[in-house]
Amino acid sequence: EKSSHGDIYQNTFGINSYVEMSNSDNIRVRENQFNTYLVSYYGTSNTIEKNTFVLPNPKGRTSGSIALQYGSHNIVRNNNIDGGAKGIFEDDNGVDDGIVIIDEHDDTVDSNFIKNVWDCGIETDGIITNTVFNSNSSTNSGLCGIGAWYHSSWLNNTVSNNTFENTEQPFLFFRSYGFRPVGFDNKKLMPADTVAYFKGNTFSKNTFKNPRSTSHYQYYINIGLPSTLSEIPGERMPTESDFVTGNNIFSGNNLGPLTPLSFSPATIVVDGGGNICPAGADTNFPLRCN
């Protein structure tokens, strides 16, 4: 806790251990072998790169091999993650998601290779702004390539040049739960939720390969009112006027031949051209499909 300008280099962390950083900045975690998970709370300008994460003989649910929460300007790059799951959504043994980003801003998630998770390759929770997800590869995930729903709010993020393979859909975004009060986090530092964004995000040159033919959810992005609140005291249900959406550009994506396509409302998406989509999309579908 409260470490600065350190280097965690070429270590092996066993299955009965874990690595947790809190209130730390400019820590470099590189070229380590993790048979467990790594989590950073309230971290700034930390770099996690060129590590190998393998969870051997997993039993029970683990939220993510790498998790960042309540921080900013962090980099997760060139990590190799094997979650040890079967890649089946109903079978929740192994790692839930390869990388989890929660209430962070100005992060970079770049060139990571993720496989064998039971939910999504990358998942975000809470408010995510000005973050780049670039050139990541995710294969054999039970539900999606990249997704967000718990208290989800996305503003000015970039999802580009990623490859999602052997999953049900490349993107899955919707809103679960309401607006959290001020100080909802452990240190009572986070501001209250006042707006739910899905605005100004860019999805470009992503590729969806070898899609599974069935899907739990019949849409990519459905931004609307949640149906329930979480267990956070003081959380309130948002109204339609609390949602700010639009100008989310989709360009040059190969969205696969079998994916059920839907955006709701359709006006949240801007067609940037060059997208490859399945035939027979809804007549109100906002993208021109090549």
C-alpha positions in Angstrom: 0.0 0.0 0.0 1.1 3.6 -0.8 4.1 2.4 -2.8 5.7 4.4 -5.5 8.1 3.9 -8.4 8.7 0.2 -7.8 9.4 -2.8 -10.0 7.9 -6.3 -9.5 10.0 -8.4 -11.9 10.4 -12.1 -12.8 8.7 -13.6 -9.8 6.4 -16.6 -9.5 3.2 -16.3 -7.5 1.5 -19.5 -6.5 -2.1 -20.5 -6.4 -2.4 -19.9 -2.7 -1.2 -16.3 -2.9 -2.2 -13.1 -4.7 -0.9 -9.7 -5.5 -2.8 -6.6 -4.3 -1.7 -3.0 -4.8 -3.5 -0.1 -3.1 -2.9 3.7 -3.4 0.3 3.0 -5.4 1.7 4.8 -8.4 4.3 4.2 -11.1 4.6 0.5 -10.2 5.8 -1.7 -13.0 4.7 -5.4 -12.8 6.5 -7.2 -15.6 7.6 -10.7 -16.8 6.1 -12.5 -13.8 4.4 -15.9 -13.6 1.0 -15.7 -11.9 -0.9 -18.8 -10.9 -3.3 -16.5 -9.1 -4.7 -13.0 -9.7 -3.5 -9.4 -9.5 -5.6 -6.4 -8.4 -4.9 -2.7 -8.1 -7.1 -0.3 -6.1 -6.8 3.5 -6.4 -3.6 3.1 -8.5 -2.2 5.7 -10.8 0.3 5.3 -13.8 1.0 1.7 -13.0 2.1 -0.7 -15.8 1.3 -4.4 -15.9 3.1 -5.9 -18.9 4.5 -9.2 -20.3 3.2 -11.3 -17.5 1.8 -14.8 -17.8 -1.4 -15.7 -15.9 -2.5 -19.3 -15.6 -5.0 -20.6 -13.0 -4.3 -24.4 -12.8 -7.1 -26.7 -11.8 -9.5 -23.9 -10.9 -12.4 -24.5 -8.6 -15.0 -21.9 -8.0 -15.3 -18.4 -9.4 -12.6 -15.9 -9.7 -13.6 -12.4 -11.0 -10.5 -11.7 -13.2 -6.9 -12.5 -13.7 -6.1 -8.7 -13.7 -8.4 -6.2 -12.1 -8.1 -2.4 -11.8 -10.4 -0.3 -9.7 -10.8 3.4 -8.8 -7.6 4.4 -10.5 -6.4 6.2 -13.7 -3.6 6.3 -16.3 -2.8 2.6 -15.9 -1.5 0.4 -18.6 -2.2 -3.3 -19.1 -0.1 -4.5 -22.0 1.2 -7.7 -23.6 0.0 -10.1 -21.0 -0.8 -13.7 -21.7 -3.9 -14.9 -19.7 -5.3 -18.4 -19.5 -8.3 -18.4 -17.2 -8.6 -22.2 -17.0 -12.3 -22.2 -17.7 -14.1 -24.3 -20.2 -15.4 -21.1 -22.0 -19.0 -22.1 -21.2 -21.2 -19.5 -19.6 -23.2 -21.9 -17.4 -19.9 -23.4 -16.0 -18.5 -20.8 -13.7 -15.4 -22.6 -12.6 -12.2 -20.7 -13.5 -11.7 -17.1 -14.3 -14.8 -15.0 -14.9 -13.1 -12.4 -17.1 -9.5 -12.1 -18.3 -9.2 -8.3 -17.5 -11.6 -6.3 -15.4 -11.6 -2.5 -15.3 -13.9 -0.8 -12.7 -14.5 2.9 -12.3 -11.2 4.0 -14.0 -10.3 6.6 -16.5 -7.5 7.2 -19.0 -6.3 3.6 -19.0 -4.7 1.6 -21.8 -5.5 -2.1 -22.3 -3.3 -3.1 -25.3 -2.1 -6.3 -27.0 -3.2 -8.8 -24.4 -3.9 -12.4 -25.3 -6.8 -13.9 -23.3 -8.3 -17.4 -23.5 -10.5 -19.8 -21.6 -12.8 -17.6 -19.5 -16.4 -18.4 -18.7 -17.8 -14.9 -19.2 -16.0 -12.2 -21.3 -12.4 -11.6 -22.3 -12.6 -8.0 -21.0 -15.3 -6.6 -18.8 -15.7 -3.1 -17.3 -17.9 -2.1 -14.4 -18.9 1.4 -13.3 -17.8 4.6 -15.1 -15.1 4.2 -17.7 -13.8 7.3 -19.6 -11.0 8.1 -22.1 -9.8 4.5 -22.1 -8.3 2.6 -25.0 -8.8 -1.1 -25.7 -6.5 -1.9 -28.6 -5.2 -5.0 -30.4 -6.3 -7.5 -27.7 -7.2 -11.1 -28.6 -9.8 -13.0 -26.7 -10.8 -16.6 -27.5 -13.0 -19.2 -25.9 -15.1 -17.0 -23.7 -18.6 -18.1 -22.7 -20.5 -14.9 -23.4 -18.6 -12.0 -25.1 -15.3 -10.4 -26.2 -15.8 -7.2 -24.3 -18.8 -6.2 -22.2 -20.1 -3.9 -19.6 -23.3 -3.8 -17.5 -22.9 -3.4 -13.8 -23.4 0.4 -13.1 -22.1 0.8 -16.6 -21.3 4.2 -18.1 -19.0 4.7 -21.1 -17.7 8.0 -22.3 -15.1 8.7 -25.0 -13.5 5.2 -25.0 -11.9 3.5 -28.0 -12.2 -0.2 -28.9 -10.0 -0.9 -31.9 -8.1 -3.6 -33.7 -9.3 -6.4 -31.3 -10.0 -10.0 -32.3 -12.7 -11.9 -30.6 -13.0 -15.6 -31.4 -15.2 -18.6 -30.3 -17.7 -16.6 -28.3 -21.3 -15.6 -28.6 -20.8 -11.9 -29.5 -18.0 -9.4 -29.8 -19.6 -6.6 -27.8 -22.3 -6.7 -25.1 -23.3 -3.5 -23.3 -26.4 -2.7 -21.2 -27.2 -1.2 -17.8 -27.7 -3.1 -14.6 -28.4 -1.4 -11.3 -29.0 2.2 -10.4 -27.1 5.4 -9.4 -24.7 5.0 -6.5 -24.5 7.7 -3.8 -21.4 9.8 -3.0 -18.7 7.7 -1.2 -20.0 4.3 -2.3 -16.4 2.9 -2.4 -14.4 1.6 0.6 -12.5 4.8 1.1 -15.5 7.0 0.6 -13.8 9.0 -2.2 -15.9 8.3 -5.2 -18.5 10.9 -6.4 -22.1 10.0 -6.8 -23.4 8.7 -10.1 -25.4 11.5 -11.8 -25.4 10.5 -15.5 -25.3 7.2 -17.4 -23.3 7.7 -20.5 -22.9 5.7 -23.7 -21.5 8.6 -25.8 -18.5 9.5 -27.9 -17.1 5.9 -28.1 -15.3 4.5 -31.1 -15.4 0.9 -32.3 -13.1 0.4 -35.2 -11.4 -2.4 -37.1 -12.4 -5.2 -34.7 -12.8 -8.7 -35.9 -15.3 -11.4 -34.7 -14.2 -14.9 -35.8 -15.8 -18.4 -35.4 -18.9 -17.2 -33.6 -21.1 -19.6 -31.7 -24.5 -20.0 -33.2 -26.5 -19.4 -30.1 -26.7 -16.3 -27.9 -28.1 -15.5 -24.4 -28.7 -11.9 -25.4 -30.1 -10.8 -28.8 -28.3 -7.5 -29.0 -24.9 -5.9 -29.0 -25.8 -2.7 -27.2 -29.1 -1.9 -25.4 -28.9 1.3 -23.3 -32.0 1.7 -21.2 -33.4 1.7 -17.7 -32.2 -1.0 -15.4 -34.8 -3.3 -13.8 -33.3 -3.6 -10.3 -31.0 -1.9 -7.8 -27.9 -3.4 -6.3 -27.3 -3.8 -2.6 -25.4 -0.5 -2.2 -27.2 1.6 0.4 -28.6 4.8 -1.0 -28.6 3.7 -4.6 -31.5 5.2 -6.6 -33.2 4.2 -9.8 -32.3 6.5 -12.8 -34.8 8.0 -15.1 -34.7 8.2 -18.9 -33.4 11.8 -18.7 -30.4 10.6 -16.8 -29.0 8.8 -19.9 -26.8 10.7 -22.3 -26.1 8.8 -25.5 -25.0 9.2 -29.1 -22.1 9.7 -31.5 -20.7 6.2 -31.0 -18.9 5.5 -34.3 -18.6 2.0 -35.8 -16.2 1.7 -38.7 -14.3 -1.1 -40.4 -15.5 -3.8 -38.1 -16.0 -7.4 -39.2 -19.0 -8.4 -37.0 -19.2 -12.1 -38.2 -21.8 -14.0 -40.2 -24.0 -15.4 -37.4 -24.3 -12.7 -34.8 -27.8 -11.4 -33.9 -27.5 -7.6 -34.5 -29.3 -5.0 -32.5 -28.7 -1.5 -31.1 -31.2 0.1 -28.9 -31.9 2.9 -29.4 -30.6 2.8 -32.9 -29.7 6.5 -32.8 -26.8 5.9 -30.4 -24.7 4.5 -33.3 -23.1 6.4 -36.1 -22.1 4.5 -39.2 -18.4 5.2 -40.0 -18.5 2.9 -43.0 -16.7 -0.3 -44.0 -18.4 -2.6 -41.5 -19.0 -6.3 -42.5 -22.2 -7.5 -41.0 -24.6 -10.5 -41.4 -27.3 -10.4 -44.0 -30.8 -9.8 -42.9 -30.2 -7.3 -40.2 -33.2 -5.4 -38.9 -34.5 -2.7 -41.3 -33.8 -0.1 -38.6 -30.2 -1.3 -38.1 -28.0 1.8 -38.2 -25.0 0.3 -40.0 -24.7 -0.3 -43.8 -23.4 -3.9 -43.9 -20.9 -5.0 -46.6 
